[in-house]
Amino acid sequence: MNEPRILMCPPDFYGIEYEINPWMDRRRQADRLKAIDQWTQLKTILTEAGAKIELLTPQAGLPDLVFTANSAIIYKDEAILARFRHPERQKEVPVNQAWFQKAGFVLKELPEAFAVEGAGDALFCGETLFAGYRMRSDALGHQQIGRDLMVQVLPLELIDPYYYHLDTCFCPLQPGVAIYYPGAFDEYGQSTLKHWVPTLIPVEKEEAERFACNAVVVDKTVVTNEGCPKLHQQLQQLGYNPIATPLDEFTKAGGSAKCLTLRLDGEEAAGWKYASGESTKRIA
Ligand code: ARG
């Protein structure tokens, strides 16, 4: 298998310049130097875990460009560019488009009628694309993607404004294994997840608020913000190597480890990236 590749964007122009989710408050500014330090630590951890980091050039006036998880959905050599709900982030699209084009991806665009915020709301676990909708992405947008890629899409309604993107409350670790925060889903969504993910690890509210589910997975390494000891203990018992790193400058914008990354070779849990048969072998 190819080496893991991750897209990140340095936080040179990061800040809380508008409020588009309940975590953001312009009076609670991010400390730029601390943010650069925390971002650099995350990058170092991921490099040590075996990932090759590729960089998107930061742009003045685009403070949320650091959250590369939202730039696109990756499927094989295709990048389905995000369409953002909020005008503040719509300005990121040409920057993302130029990067993916230059990097050699086949670009796919959605019809204008739909918002779909990239991998922030669409995560493969096995062969299925788990898709969070309502606040930032439209379910019909995900349906269209499912038709185009010919993959099964499982729509999950997000009901708590603090967990406005799927990657804030759900994280596939490998085919058949995922972390989730039950409170972000209604009962129907919770039972759907239980049905489709054989090993589903619940995270408590206190750790969900520390962005426990917003984890970056590289092979057996799982990187989260600090303050998620219970989840880390569970992960260890399952044979993972959990690593905590401070990311509180980014939680001020409603993002953490996973939001700051986009897996360019396909997420660890994406069934399509394994040779046929291998993905089922990996189910715990
Ligand atoms: N401030 C950003 C927003 O509200 C944070 C995005 C976090 N990204 C993510 N993939 N959850 O859009």
Boltz pocket constraint, residues with backbone or C-beta under 6 A from the ligand:
constraints:
  - pocket:
      binder: B
      contacts: [[A, 20], [A, 21], [A, 24], [A, 64], [A, 67], [A, 69], [A, 70], [A, 89], [A, 117], [A, 119], [A, 120], [A, 121], [A, 165], [A, 167], [A, 168], [A, 253], [A, 254], [A, 255], [A, 256], [A, 258], [A, 259]]
      max_distance: 6.0
